[in-house]
Amino acid sequence: MIRTQMRYIVVFAYMFCAGIASHSPAAADEGHGPIGEAVKDIPIFDAHIHYKEPAWDRYPVESIIELMDRNRVAMGLVSSTPDEGTIRLWEYAPNRIVPELRPYHGAAGSSNWTKAPGMETYLAERLEKYPHEGIGEFHIHRLDTSDEALFRSVIDMAKARDVHLHVHSGTEPIRWLYGLDSDVKIIWAHAGLGEPPGAIYDLMDAFPTLHADTSLREGAIQGADGEIDPAWKKVIMDFQDRLMVGSDTWVNGQWDRYADIIESNRSWLSMLPRDVAEKIAYKNAERVFGRSISMDQIGRR
């Protein structure tokens, strides 16, 4: 009897210890280490591309797709000043380009587009003529609530087509837009650019449908020590389903260093578990834009 009891005690102790081990941090992380060098084998969806008029001669459409190919960028979200640049790229490579409509044209730019005469008509006509899958990227440098009527109209246009607004702003305008319509879909350009990780976290936590692209943020995400900044790591891990990378080719200099920009994004993605890296690199974009994205698209149009 004593021997039988001892056997049960030993078996129980073994099972108890095994249970602790299986739930220990080391065991939980087993098989979920950083993707590392394998990040080079996954496609990138570049969620922040511009093909502005100064780039048209220096970088013809075929050269843009070649740049994407060389850097294993399977697809990209493109807006341009004027919209003709986006349409040129989309017509050349319709299977690689997701077009979105930027309001800027003629004298209407980032600082005055909401006051430009005929803006609502311009947007409506372009959306009717071409298959844009977003409105933006547009800037709200300084929130002016007198623009409410225009923004309500823009939101209505986006909702009628089930597309996102791509908004370059701080936190206040994002909160204001959700206040106008809680069902609006928004991609927050540059994750607020100058906003600190804590503010990004709070905003994304407050609005569960908010997505963000991390263009121009790669230097902040991966610090000088080569590691992901802890505050950014919290944002990335907690909102891994709502982030996308981007290049922001707003000037030709960004096209000149496109390879470096994409490599810097792969660098910080390489420090994440494979499933997280894949979401941010391209799988979130698959869901947002209803696309299938793979390396098979490289070299094709």
Backbone as CSV, one residue per row, in Angstrom:
resi,resn,N_x,N_y,N_z,CA_x,CA_y,CA_z,C_x,C_y,C_z
1,MET,0.835,-1.207,0.000,0.000,0.000,0.000,0.863,1.248,0.000
2,ILE,1.883,1.251,0.864,2.778,2.419,0.934,3.485,2.621,-0.384
3,ARG,3.916,1.458,-0.978,4.636,1.553,-2.255,3.714,2.127,-3.336
4,THR,2.446,1.690,-3.337,1.481,2.204,-4.321,1.254,3.694,-4.142
5,GLN,1.125,4.126,-2.873,0.936,5.545,-2.604,2.134,6.361,-3.059
6,MET,3.329,5.830,-2.817,4.545,6.539,-3.244,4.581,6.680,-4.763
7,ARG,4.134,5.603,-5.456,4.141,5.661,-6.915,3.211,6.775,-7.408
8,TYR,2.025,6.877,-6.787,1.097,7.934,-7.170,1.672,9.319,-6.898
9,ILE,2.362,9.432,-5.765,2.962,10.722,-5.421,4.002,11.122,-6.453
10,VAL,4.860,10.162,-6.844,5.899,10.440,-7.848,5.280,10.826,-9.178
11,VAL,4.240,10.046,-9.594,3.586,10.350,-10.876,2.942,11.731,-10.841
12,PHE,2.269,12.068,-9.736,1.638,13.380,-9.594,2.665,14.497,-9.639
13,ALA,3.785,14.259,-8.937,4.844,15.268,-8.925,5.397,15.493,-10.316
14,TYR,5.575,14.416,-11.059,6.097,14.520,-12.426,5.126,15.303,-13.317
15,MET,3.826,14.948,-13.183,2.837,15.638,-14.005,2.746,17.106,-13.631
16,PHE,2.840,17.408,-12.342,2.782,18.792,-11.882,3.947,19.602,-12.438
17,CYS,5.143,19.032,-12.354,6.337,19.724,-12.852,6.279,19.889,-14.356
18,ALA,5.778,18.857,-15.045,5.658,18.946,-16.500,4.678,20.040,-16.894
19,GLY,3.598,20.149,-16.082,2.617,21.200,-16.353,3.212,22.579,-16.191
20,ILE,4.023,22.761,-15.127,4.691,24.047,-14.923,5.615,24.351,-16.100
21,ALA,6.365,23.341,-16.530,7.322,23.540,-17.622,6.611,23.937,-18.901
22,SER,5.447,23.264,-19.139,4.748,23.555,-20.385,4.181,24.960,-20.417
23,HIS,4.009,25.577,-19.220,3.478,26.937,-19.171,4.534,27.964,-18.804
24,SER,5.771,27.532,-18.723,6.841,28.468,-18.417,7.121,29.336,-19.620
25,PRO,7.682,30.554,-19.440,7.956,31.435,-20.573,8.826,30.774,-21.627
26,ALA,9.830,30.015,-21.187,10.722,29.386,-22.158,9.958,28.417,-23.033
27,ALA,9.069,27.602,-22.388,8.308,26.636,-23.162,7.307,27.334,-24.073
28,ALA,6.697,28.401,-23.550,5.701,29.123,-24.348,6.330,29.740,-25.581
29,ASP,7.597,30.128,-25.492,8.266,30.773,-26.612,8.867,29.770,-27.592
30,GLU,8.879,28.489,-27.199,9.509,27.499,-28.052,8.789,27.440,-29.398
31,GLY,9.539,27.545,-30.471,8.953,27.536,-31.799,8.386,28.872,-32.219
32,HIS,8.506,29.890,-31.377,7.961,31.204,-31.708,9.042,32.277,-31.622
33,GLY,10.258,31.908,-31.920,11.345,32.869,-31.915,11.269,33.784,-33.126
34,PRO,12.189,34.736,-33.229,12.191,35.676,-34.352,12.290,34.962,-35.700
35,ILE,11.659,35.533,-36.706,11.712,34.959,-38.042,13.118,35.045,-38.632
36,GLY,13.893,36.050,-38.218,15.289,36.169,-38.641,15.455,36.316,-40.139
37,GLU,16.455,35.634,-40.697,16.791,35.771,-42.112,15.659,35.343,-43.030
38,ALA,14.763,34.505,-42.525,13.640,34.050,-43.351,12.709,35.195,-43.733
39,VAL,12.866,36.351,-43.098,12.037,37.509,-43.461,12.276,37.908,-44.916
40,LYS,13.429,37.559,-45.456,13.738,37.891,-46.855,12.882,37.098,-47.832
41,ASP,12.273,36.025,-47.346,11.501,35.148,-48.230,10.013,35.455,-48.230
42,ILE,9.593,36.468,-47.486,8.172,36.804,-47.470,7.945,38.089,-48.265
43,PRO,6.791,38.218,-48.910,6.517,39.426,-49.701,6.205,40.609,-48.793
44,ILE,6.378,41.776,-49.358,6.023,43.019,-48.675,4.860,43.673,-49.409
45,PHE,3.906,44.165,-48.654,2.903,45.080,-49.190,3.299,46.463,-48.703
46,ASP,3.639,47.343,-49.634,4.039,48.706,-49.293,2.786,49.566,-49.209
47,ALA,2.400,49.902,-47.986,1.123,50.569,-47.762,1.185,52.087,-47.838
48,HIS,2.293,52.625,-48.364,2.366,54.085,-48.457,3.319,54.476,-49.591
49,ILE,2.791,54.463,-50.801,3.556,54.843,-51.995,2.921,56.082,-52.623
50,HIS,3.767,57.006,-53.080,3.314,58.121,-53.918,4.084,58.064,-55.233
51,TYR,3.393,58.347,-56.326,4.050,58.472,-57.630,3.712,59.862,-58.168
52,LYS,4.428,60.847,-57.610,4.127,62.245,-57.889,4.757,62.690,-59.213
53,GLU,4.265,63.783,-59.748,4.676,64.236,-61.082,6.183,64.380,-61.243
54,PRO,6.943,64.902,-60.264,8.398,65.002,-60.455,9.095,63.655,-60.667
55,ALA,8.427,62.562,-60.348,9.042,61.236,-60.517,8.782,60.637,-61.894
56,TRP,7.844,61.188,-62.640,7.392,60.523,-63.856,8.495,60.366,-64.897
57,ASP,9.309,61.393,-65.089,10.391,61.302,-66.084,11.586,60.527,-65.537
58,ARG,11.938,60.803,-64.302,13.113,60.155,-63.713,12.872,58.679,-63.439
59,TYR,11.649,58.361,-63.062,11.294,56.981,-62.753,10.046,56.582,-63.549
60,PRO,10.208,56.185,-64.814,9.050,55.736,-65.594,8.364,54.548,-64.912
61,VAL,7.125,54.316,-65.284,6.330,53.304,-64.585,7.013,51.942,-64.533
62,GLU,7.665,51.555,-65.627,8.311,50.237,-65.631,9.437,50.159,-64.604
63,SER,10.102,51.296,-64.361,11.200,51.289,-63.388,10.673,51.180,-61.959
64,ILE,9.487,51.692,-61.720,8.885,51.569,-60.386,8.591,50.099,-60.081
65,ILE,8.012,49.409,-61.032,7.702,47.992,-60.828,8.989,47.182,-60.718
66,GLU,10.012,47.570,-61.458,11.307,46.885,-61.337,11.896,47.083,-59.938
67,LEU,11.756,48.287,-59.388,12.215,48.539,-58.021,11.467,47.663,-57.025
68,MET,10.185,47.567,-57.208,9.387,46.707,-56.343,9.841,45.253,-56.470
69,ASP,10.078,44.822,-57.695,10.526,43.440,-57.915,11.839,43.158,-57.200
70,ARG,12.799,44.060,-57.376,14.135,43.836,-56.797,14.086,43.759,-55.275
71,ASN,13.102,44.416,-54.697,13.011,44.444,-53.238,11.901,43.546,-52.705
72,ARG,11.380,42.695,-53.587,10.378,41.694,-53.229,9.137,42.343,-52.598
73,VAL,8.775,43.471,-53.193,7.527,44.156,-52.826,6.467,43.694,-53.813
74,ALA,5.556,42.885,-53.333,4.593,42.249,-54.230,3.494,43.200,-54.684
75,MET,3.151,44.152,-53.829,2.014,45.023,-54.122,2.143,46.298,-53.294
76,GLY,1.461,47.349,-53.734,1.542,48.592,-52.981,0.277,49.411,-53.076
77,LEU,0.032,50.195,-52.033,-1.077,51.152,-51.988,-0.532,52.495,-52.463
78,VAL,-1.100,53.024,-53.541,-0.523,54.198,-54.207,-1.515,55.350,-54.261
79,SER,-1.041,56.526,-53.831,-1.762,57.779,-54.051,-0.756,58.782,-54.590
80,SER,-1.231,59.752,-55.357,-0.287,60.633,-56.041,-0.814,62.049,-56.178
81,THR,0.141,62.966,-56.396,-0.172,64.357,-56.689,0.391,64.673,-58.076
82,PRO,-0.482,64.780,-59.111,-1.920,64.557,-59.090,-2.257,63.065,-59.206
83,ASP,-3.543,62.768,-59.213,-4.009,61.386,-59.268,-3.550,60.664,-60.528
84,GLU,-3.218,61.401,-61.570,-2.771,60.791,-62.825,-1.595,59.836,-62.602
85,GLY,-0.724,60.171,-61.657,0.418,59.288,-61.390,-0.029,57.919,-60.914
86,THR,-1.000,57.899,-60.021,-1.535,56.630,-59.539,-2.140,55.834,-60.687
87,ILE,-2.906,56.502,-61.521,-3.573,55.812,-62.627,-2.546,55.272,-63.625
88,ARG,-1.486,56.014,-63.880,-0.427,55.517,-64.777,0.147,54.201,-64.262
89,LEU,0.474,54.167,-62.984,1.037,52.950,-62.391,0.033,51.810,-62.412
90,TRP,-1.204,52.108,-62.047,-2.233,51.073,-61.998,-2.514,50.503,-63.386
91,GLU,-2.563,51.352,-64.402,-2.820,50.859,-65.756,-1.667,50.004,-66.262
92,TYR,-0.439,50.342,-65.849,0.721,49.565,-66.282,0.800,48.225,-65.560
93,ALA,0.470,48.210,-64.270,0.611,46.981,-63.472,-0.603,46.809,-62.557
94,PRO,-1.756,46.507,-63.126,-2.990,46.454,-62.331,-2.989,45.392,-61.242
95,ASN,-2.165,44.363,-61.399,-2.109,43.307,-60.389,-1.124,43.596,-59.267
96,ARG,-0.454,44.737,-59.359,0.549,45.094,-58.348,0.185,46.368,-57.583
97,ILE,-0.776,47.115,-58.104,-1.086,48.439,-57.562,-2.511,48.485,-57.030
98,VAL,-2.634,48.933,-55.792,-3.940,49.234,-55.205,-4.069,50.763,-55.212
99,PRO,-4.914,51.322,-56.062,-4.987,52.787,-56.173,-5.887,53.406,-55.107
100,GLU,-5.464,54.560,-54.608,-6.335,55.356,-53.745,-6.266,56.801,-54.225
101,LEU,-7.301,57.538,-53.923,-7.458,58.882,-54.485,-6.976,59.949,-53.521
102,ARG,-5.921,60.636,-53.920,-5.441,61.779,-53.145,-6.148,63.039,-53.640
103,PRO,-6.586,63.905,-52.745,-7.321,65.101,-53.182,-6.466,66.134,-53.906
104,TYR,-5.151,66.070,-53.765,-4.287,67.148,-54.236,-4.206,67.183,-55.763
105,HIS,-4.454,68.361,-56.293,-4.356,68.578,-57.746,-4.416,70.084,-57.981
106,GLY,-3.816,70.532,-59.069,-3.819,71.962,-59.361,-3.263,72.754,-58.200
107,ALA,-4.011,73.743,-57.742,-3.569,74.583,-56.624,-3.932,73.982,-55.262
108,ALA,-4.624,72.865,-55.260,-5.042,72.231,-54.007,-3.939,71.310,-53.501
109,GLY,-3.361,71.668,-52.353,-2.289,70.872,-51.771,-2.600,70.482,-50.343
110,SER,-1.569,70.055,-49.634,-1.781,69.493,-48.300,-2.314,70.505,-47.293
111,SER,-2.013,71.786,-47.504,-2.399,72.795,-46.520,-3.743,73.456,-46.802
112,ASN,-4.268,73.283,-48.027,-5.487,74.033,-48.370,-6.544,73.204,-49.081
113,TRP,-6.355,71.894,-49.176,-7.252,71.094,-50.001,-8.698,71.133,-49.525
114,THR,-8.916,71.284,-48.231,-10.292,71.298,-47.728,-11.026,72.589,-48.090
115,LYS,-10.269,73.615,-48.466,-10.876,74.904,-48.836,-10.953,75.095,-50.351
116,ALA,-10.399,74.169,-51.114,-10.338,74.319,-52.568,-11.740,74.236,-53.173
117,PRO,-12.085,75.171,-54.048,-13.404,75.139,-54.692,-13.590,73.854,-55.489
118,GLY,-14.777,73.282,-55.400,-15.094,72.110,-56.209,-14.470,70.811,-55.737
119,MET,-13.919,70.770,-54.535,-13.232,69.561,-54.075,-14.173,68.364,-54.017
120,GLU,-15.348,68.557,-53.497,-16.290,67.443,-53.377,-16.622,66.864,-54.750
121,THR,-16.844,67.743,-55.720,-17.148,67.294,-57.084,-15.967,66.560,-57.690
122,TYR,-14.758,67.096,-57.482,-13.552,66.452,-58.007,-13.427,65.023,-57.478
123,LEU,-13.573,64.858,-56.179,-13.435,63.537,-55.581,-14.500,62.579,-56.113
124,ALA,-15.727,63.063,-56.181,-16.820,62.210,-56.645,-16.591,61.754,-58.084
125,GLU,-16.128,62.658,-58.930,-15.911,62.319,-60.344,-14.763,61.330,-60.513
126,ARG,-13.665,61.525,-59.769,-12.530,60.598,-59.883,-12.884,59.220,-59.342
127,LEU,-13.644,59.190,-58.264,-14.054,57.908,-57.693,-14.994,57.162,-58.635
128,GLU,-15.782,57.896,-59.365,-16.697,57.273,-60.326,-15.938,56.745,-61.541
129,LYS,-14.876,57.439,-61.916,-14.166,57.096,-63.150,-13.163,55.971,-62.969
130,TYR,-12.539,55.881,-61.779,-11.471,54.901,-61.562,-11.744,54.071,-60.300
131,PRO,-11.156,52.871,-60.244,-11.451,51.952,-59.127,-10.589,52.204,-57.892
132,HIS,-10.609,53.415,-57.392,-9.833,53.715,-56.189,-10.367,52.925,-54.992
133,GLU,-9.438,52.460,-54.179,-9.807,51.643,-53.018,-9.474,52.340,-51.703
134,GLY,-9.433,53.643,-51.758,-9.203,54.455,-50.585,-9.256,55.918,-50.973
135,ILE,-9.419,56.784,-49.988,-9.344,58.231,-50.203,-8.232,58.751,-49.311
136,GLY,-7.208,59.309,-49.923,-6.027,59.752,-49.209,-4.801,59.372,-50.020
137,GLU,-3.672,59.463,-49.468,-3.358,60.017,-48.179,-3.569,61.532,-48.217
138,PHE,-4.313,62.051,-47.244,-4.489,63.489,-47.143,-4.087,63.950,-45.746
139,HIS,-3.698,65.217,-45.670,-3.217,65.802,-44.422,-4.313,66.592,-43.709
140,ILE,-4.304,66.498,-42.413,-5.047,67.437,-41.566,-3.997,68.057,-40.651
141,HIS,-3.379,69.122,-41.134,-2.306,69.764,-40.375,-2.839,70.398,-39.094
142,ARG,-3.982,71.051,-39.250,-4.597,71.735,-38.122,-6.104,71.558,-38.241
143,LEU,-6.687,70.948,-37.251,-8.107,70.640,-37.311,-8.940,71.917,-37.345
144,ASP,-9.784,72.010,-38.356,-10.712,73.134,-38.505,-12.109,72.537,-38.607
145,THR,-12.875,72.662,-37.554,-14.186,72.016,-37.523,-15.172,72.625,-38.520
146,SER,-14.809,73.776,-39.109,-15.679,74.342,-40.140,-15.648,73.499,-41.414
147,ASP,-14.694,72.546,-41.485,-14.605,71.639,-42.629,-15.521,70.423,-42.459
148,GLU,-16.345,70.438,-41.448,-17.154,69.255,-41.132,-18.004,68.787,-42.307
149,ALA,-18.630,69.711,-43.011,-19.514,69.311,-44.111,-18.750,68.537,-45.182
150,LEU,-17.542,69.021,-45.526,-16.739,68.317,-46.528,-16.341,66.937,-46.020
151,PHE,-15.888,66.872,-44.785,-15.452,65.579,-44.266,-16.604,64.590,-44.144
152,ARG,-17.787,65.081,-43.802,-18.938,64.178,-43.773,-19.213,63.623,-45.175
153,SER,-19.054,64.471,-46.181,-19.246,64.028,-47.556,-18.176,63.007,-47.960
154,VAL,-16.931,63.284,-47.586,-15.835,62.359,-47.903,-16.069,61.014,-47.216
155,ILE,-16.493,61.059,-45.970,-16.791,59.815,-45.248,-17.913,59.049,-45.951
156,ASP,-18.932,59.760,-46.396,-20.050,59.114,-47.094,-19.566,58.452,-48.391
157,MET,-18.662,59.134,-49.109,-18.121,58.549,-50.330,-17.349,57.264,-50.014
158,ALA,-16.559,57.309,-48.967,-15.762,56.143,-48.591,-16.659,54.982,-48.161
159,LYS,-17.677,55.288,-47.354,-18.567,54.235,-46.868,-19.379,53.626,-48.017
160,ALA,-19.771,54.448,-48.983,-20.543,53.935,-50.122,-19.734,52.925,-50.920
161,ARG,-18.408,53.068,-50.901,-17.519,52.161,-51.635,-16.822,51.158,-50.729
162,ASP,-17.082,51.251,-49.437,-16.474,50.376,-48.435,-14.951,50.446,-48.512
163,VAL,-14.421,51.685,-48.501,-12.975,51.889,-48.551,-12.531,52.740,-47.365
164,HIS,-11.225,52.789,-47.156,-10.643,53.514,-46.033,-10.297,54.957,-46.404
165,LEU,-10.276,55.799,-45.385,-9.601,57.089,-45.480,-8.167,56.869,-45.030
166,HIS,-7.214,57.472,-45.723,-5.797,57.370,-45.371,-5.378,58.751,-44.874
167,VAL,-5.226,58.884,-43.568,-5.157,60.197,-42.931,-3.793,60.456,-42.303
168,HIS,-3.180,61.564,-42.698,-1.929,62.031,-42.109,-2.286,63.122,-41.100
169,SER,-2.178,62.784,-39.820,-2.550,63.752,-38.788,-2.042,63.294,-37.438
170,GLY,-2.247,64.146,-36.437,-2.031,63.745,-35.066,-3.242,62.987,-34.551
171,THR,-3.314,62.830,-33.249,-4.404,62.031,-32.672,-5.755,62.743,-32.694
172,GLU,-5.749,64.071,-32.491,-7.015,64.791,-32.349,-7.910,64.667,-33.583
173,PRO,-7.370,64.863,-34.811,-8.239,64.719,-35.976,-8.805,63.307,-36.150
174,ILE,-8.038,62.294,-35.763,-8.560,60.930,-35.868,-9.762,60.768,-34.939
175,ARG,-9.624,61.247,-33.721,-10.751,61.169,-32.782,-11.956,61.948,-33.315
176,TRP,-11.697,63.085,-33.915,-12.773,63.910,-34.459,-13.493,63.193,-35.603
177,LEU,-12.737,62.550,-36.499,-13.346,61.824,-37.612,-14.227,60.686,-37.108
178,TYR,-13.752,59.956,-36.113,-14.590,58.900,-35.538,-15.815,59.497,-34.841
179,GLY,-15.676,60.708,-34.331,-16.820,61.379,-33.724,-17.876,61.734,-34.747
180,LEU,-17.440,62.032,-35.990,-18.396,62.325,-37.055,-19.146,61.067,-37.471
181,ASP,-18.432,59.950,-37.509,-19.058,58.677,-37.897,-18.219,57.537,-37.312
182,SER,-18.760,56.845,-36.360,-18.003,55.792,-35.677,-17.700,54.598,-36.570
183,ASP,-18.388,54.518,-37.717,-18.171,53.397,-38.629,-17.164,53.694,-39.727
184,VAL,-16.584,54.890,-39.731,-15.605,55.224,-40.764,-14.390,54.313,-40.639
185,LYS,-13.817,53.941,-41.784,-12.601,53.115,-41.796,-11.400,54.018,-42.052
186,ILE,-10.373,53.892,-41.209,-9.225,54.795,-41.305,-7.924,54.011,-41.255
187,ILE,-6.997,54.398,-42.143,-5.592,53.998,-42.031,-4.836,55.250,-41.605
188,TRP,-4.180,55.181,-40.479,-3.466,56.331,-39.919,-2.058,56.368,-40.505
189,ALA,-1.796,57.326,-41.370,-0.506,57.418,-42.042,0.619,57.654,-41.054
190,HIS,1.708,56.916,-41.208,2.908,57.038,-40.379,2.637,56.794,-38.890
191,ALA,1.485,56.179,-38.583,1.087,56.025,-37.174,1.239,57.354,-36.430
192,GLY,0.801,58.418,-37.109,0.836,59.732,-36.466,2.128,60.499,-36.612
193,LEU,3.129,59.896,-37.221,4.441,60.499,-37.471,5.122,61.002,-36.208
194,GLY,4.756,62.159,-35.698,5.435,62.706,-34.521,4.893,62.198,-33.196
195,GLU,3.849,61.397,-33.240,3.235,60.933,-31.995,4.102,59.863,-31.326
196,PRO,4.245,59.912,-29.995,5.027,58.895,-29.285,4.255,57.584,-29.192
197,PRO,4.962,56.479,-28.938,4.298,55.172,-28.887,3.127,55.110,-27.917
198,GLY,3.237,55.800,-26.786,2.141,55.781,-25.824,0.860,56.357,-26.385
199,ALA,0.973,57.450,-27.135,-0.199,58.074,-27.749,-0.770,57.191,-28.854
200,ILE,0.122,56.532,-29.600,-0.320,55.595,-30.642,-1.105,54.455,-30.003
201,TYR,-0.550,53.925,-28.912,-1.206,52.817,-28.221,-2.604,53.226,-27.750
202,ASP,-2.686,54.380,-27.127,-3.968,54.824,-26.578,-5.015,55.006,-27.667
203,LEU,-4.596,55.562,-28.816,-5.557,55.810,-29.892,-6.026,54.497,-30.513
204,MET,-5.103,53.586,-30.748,-5.482,52.317,-31.359,-6.299,51.466,-30.393
205,ASP,-6.036,51.635,-29.126,-6.820,50.931,-28.118,-8.238,51.488,-28.044
206,ALA,-8.369,52.791,-28.244,-9.679,53.438,-28.159,-10.560,53.133,-29.367
207,PHE,-9.926,52.894,-30.533,-10.682,52.675,-31.768,-10.262,51.353,-32.400
208,PRO,-10.976,50.290,-32.110,-10.568,48.933,-32.504,-10.516,48.672,-34.004
209,THR,-11.086,49.569,-34.817,-11.015,49.359,-36.267,-9.893,50.169,-36.910
210,LEU,-9.206,50.987,-36.135,-8.159,51.849,-36.687,-6.953,51.031,-37.117
211,HIS,-6.518,51.231,-38.364,-5.282,50.653,-38.871,-4.229,51.757,-38.991
212,ALA,-2.972,51.359,-39.133,-1.906,52.353,-39.288,-0.807,51.798,-40.172
213,ASP,-0.205,52.681,-40.962,1.027,52.289,-41.646,2.202,52.900,-40.887
214,THR,3.327,52.210,-40.918,4.493,52.635,-40.130,5.559,53.309,-40.981
215,SER,5.179,53.819,-42.151,6.167,54.498,-42.999,6.825,55.652,-42.248
216,LEU,8.109,55.837,-42.478,8.956,56.853,-41.849,9.198,56.598,-40.352
217,ARG,8.733,55.464,-39.834,8.866,55.174,-38.407,9.911,54.104,-38.117
218,GLU,10.512,53.548,-39.175,11.420,52.426,-38.963,12.610,52.795,-38.077
219,GLY,13.070,54.035,-38.174,14.185,54.480,-37.336,13.821,54.565,-35.872
220,ALA,12.574,54.898,-35.576,12.116,54.950,-34.189,11.821,53.556,-33.648
221,ILE,11.301,52.690,-34.528,10.948,51.333,-34.095,12.203,50.551,-33.709
222,GLN,13.205,50.614,-34.566,14.468,49.911,-34.286,15.494,50.943,-33.852
223,GLY,15.825,50.922,-32.588,16.703,51.932,-32.032,18.153,51.800,-32.459
224,ALA,18.974,52.729,-31.954,20.400,52.751,-32.303,21.119,51.494,-31.830
225,ASP,20.556,50.827,-30.820,21.170,49.604,-30.319,20.823,48.393,-31.168
226,GLY,20.020,48.609,-32.202,19.658,47.518,-33.092,18.458,46.718,-32.649
227,GLU,17.909,47.038,-31.494,16.756,46.320,-30.964,15.477,47.133,-31.168
228,ILE,14.350,46.439,-31.147,13.076,47.141,-31.229,12.831,47.885,-29.919
229,ASP,12.480,49.148,-30.033,12.185,49.969,-28.865,11.067,49.307,-28.046
230,PRO,11.234,49.172,-26.726,10.244,48.471,-25.909,8.828,49.042,-26.015
231,ALA,8.714,50.364,-26.062,7.380,50.968,-26.166,6.742,50.652,-27.513
232,TRP,7.564,50.657,-28.559,7.061,50.273,-29.873,6.716,48.793,-29.907
233,LYS,7.503,47.984,-29.223,7.251,46.537,-29.202,5.851,46.268,-28.639
234,LYS,5.455,47.019,-27.639,4.124,46.849,-27.058,3.043,47.204,-28.075
235,VAL,3.244,48.299,-28.805,2.300,48.677,-29.849,2.213,47.578,-30.905
236,ILE,3.374,47.119,-31.339,3.431,46.128,-32.419,2.754,44.827,-32.015
237,MET,3.062,44.336,-30.839,2.520,43.043,-30.430,1.032,43.123,-30.124
238,ASP,0.594,44.204,-29.493,-0.817,44.298,-29.127,-1.720,44.654,-30.307
239,PHE,-1.148,45.301,-31.331,-1.951,45.690,-32.489,-1.383,45.104,-33.779
240,GLN,-0.852,43.926,-33.679,-0.203,43.266,-34.817,-1.156,43.008,-35.980
241,ASP,-2.456,42.972,-35.711,-3.443,42.730,-36.763,-3.836,43.998,-37.507
242,ARG,-3.279,45.157,-37.089,-3.747,46.424,-37.666,-2.611,47.326,-38.140
243,LEU,-1.428,46.762,-38.307,-0.279,47.540,-38.769,0.193,47.045,-40.134
244,MET,0.704,47.983,-40.946,1.297,47.666,-42.245,2.534,48.534,-42.427
245,VAL,3.502,48.040,-43.169,4.716,48.823,-43.419,4.519,49.703,-44.653
246,GLY,5.405,50.699,-44.812,5.316,51.573,-45.972,6.622,52.312,-46.209
247,SER,6.748,52.894,-47.388,7.988,53.588,-47.754,7.831,55.106,-47.783
248,ASP,6.677,55.604,-48.160,6.400,57.035,-48.350,7.373,57.677,-49.339
249,THR,7.159,57.387,-50.608,8.004,57.941,-51.675,7.492,59.328,-52.079
250,TRP,7.534,60.234,-51.123,6.959,61.568,-51.332,7.866,62.481,-52.140
251,VAL,9.153,62.162,-52.216,10.104,62.885,-53.069,10.970,61.848,-53.778
252,ASN,11.652,62.279,-54.846,12.474,61.343,-55.609,13.580,60.719,-54.766
253,GLY,14.041,61.457,-53.748,15.073,60.899,-52.886,14.638,59.605,-52.214
254,GLN,13.333,59.474,-51.958,12.822,58.235,-51.370,12.866,57.089,-52.376
255,TRP,12.601,57.398,-53.652,12.763,56.364,-54.687,14.233,55.999,-54.843
256,ASP,15.120,57.002,-54.732,16.560,56.736,-54.854,17.028,55.730,-53.809
257,ARG,16.459,55.804,-52.607,16.890,54.919,-51.520,15.827,53.877,-51.175
258,TYR,15.013,53.527,-52.160,13.917,52.603,-51.916,14.412,51.273,-51.345
259,ALA,15.507,50.757,-51.873,16.039,49.478,-51.385,16.396,49.565,-49.910
260,ASP,16.997,50.676,-49.495,17.363,50.849,-48.088,16.135,50.934,-47.192
261,ILE,15.096,51.597,-47.685,13.871,51.742,-46.890,13.221,50.385,-46.658
262,ILE,13.095,49.610,-47.720,12.470,48.289,-47.576,13.340,47.389,-46.702
263,GLU,14.648,47.478,-46.866,15.545,46.667,-46.039,15.428,47.052,-44.571
264,SER,15.269,48.341,-44.276,15.146,48.757,-42.881,13.857,48.223,-42.264
265,ASN,12.821,48.100,-43.069,11.584,47.502,-42.573,11.741,45.999,-42.357
266,ARG,12.407,45.338,-43.268,12.655,43.905,-43.061,13.536,43.682,-41.829
267,SER,14.390,44.647,-41.526,15.289,44.499,-40.380,14.509,44.373,-39.078
268,TRP,13.553,45.290,-38.854,12.804,45.178,-37.588,11.769,44.072,-37.632
269,LEU,11.242,43.782,-38.822,10.328,42.647,-38.926,11.036,41.331,-38.597
270,SER,12.336,41.273,-38.913,13.090,40.033,-38.674,13.169,39.675,-37.196
271,MET,12.926,40.623,-36.324,13.012,40.384,-34.879,11.693,39.898,-34.279
272,LEU,10.679,39.764,-35.118,9.362,39.351,-34.649,9.118,37.882,-34.973
273,PRO,8.219,37.241,-34.236,7.829,35.875,-34.608,7.273,35.862,-36.028
274,ARG,7.425,34.739,-36.718,7.009,34.650,-38.110,5.561,35.097,-38.318
275,ASP,4.642,34.622,-37.466,3.242,34.960,-37.695,2.990,36.461,-37.580
276,VAL,3.687,37.118,-36.663,3.525,38.559,-36.500,4.152,39.305,-37.676
277,ALA,5.357,38.897,-38.055,6.050,39.536,-39.180,5.236,39.419,-40.461
278,GLU,4.652,38.263,-40.696,3.872,38.056,-41.921,2.613,38.913,-41.930
279,LYS,1.976,39.056,-40.770,0.791,39.917,-40.705,1.135,41.338,-41.127
280,ILE,2.190,41.886,-40.536,2.530,43.287,-40.771,3.111,43.481,-42.166
281,ALA,3.847,42.487,-42.655,4.462,42.585,-43.980,3.429,42.547,-45.097
282,TYR,2.404,41.670,-44.964,1.454,41.575,-46.076,0.087,40.997,-45.728
283,LYS,-0.030,40.214,-44.679,-1.306,39.534,-44.446,-2.411,40.483,-43.982
284,ASN,-2.059,41.499,-43.220,-3.080,42.488,-42.846,-3.615,43.190,-44.085
285,ALA,-2.728,43.486,-45.019,-3.146,44.133,-46.266,-4.047,43.209,-47.082
286,GLU,-3.767,41.919,-47.058,-4.638,40.968,-47.753,-6.076,41.105,-47.261
287,ARG,-6.221,41.209,-45.957,-7.553,41.308,-45.364,-8.188,42.678,-45.649
288,VAL,-7.410,43.734,-45.480,-7.946,45.089,-45.651,-8.400,45.338,-47.082
289,PHE,-7.607,44.853,-48.048,-7.887,45.153,-49.458,-8.438,43.967,-50.241
290,GLY,-8.672,42.854,-49.564,-9.270,41.704,-50.230,-8.413,41.155,-51.343
291,ARG,-7.101,41.088,-51.095,-6.150,40.606,-52.091,-5.481,39.321,-51.634
292,SER,-4.943,38.590,-52.588,-4.031,37.493,-52.299,-2.646,37.989,-52.678
293,ILE,-1.735,37.979,-51.722,-0.399,38.548,-51.933,0.646,37.456,-51.743
294,SER,1.535,37.304,-52.723,2.567,36.272,-52.630,3.778,36.662,-53.446
295,MET,4.855,35.906,-53.247,6.085,36.141,-54.009,5.887,35.809,-55.496
296,ASP,4.844,35.072,-55.827,4.580,34.727,-57.222,4.272,35.956,-58.067
297,GLN,3.902,37.053,-57.403,3.586,38.270,-58.152,4.828,39.028,-58.599
298,ILE,5.954,38.726,-57.973,7.205,39.400,-58.357,7.528,39.072,-59.811
299,GLY,7.858,40.088,-60.576,8.182,39.882,-61.986,6.971,39.903,-62.901
300,ARG,5.800,40.114,-62.320,4.577,40.155,-63.123,3.894,41.504,-62.954
301,ARG,2.936,41.759,-63.824,2.206,43.025,-63.782,0.712,42.812,-63.581
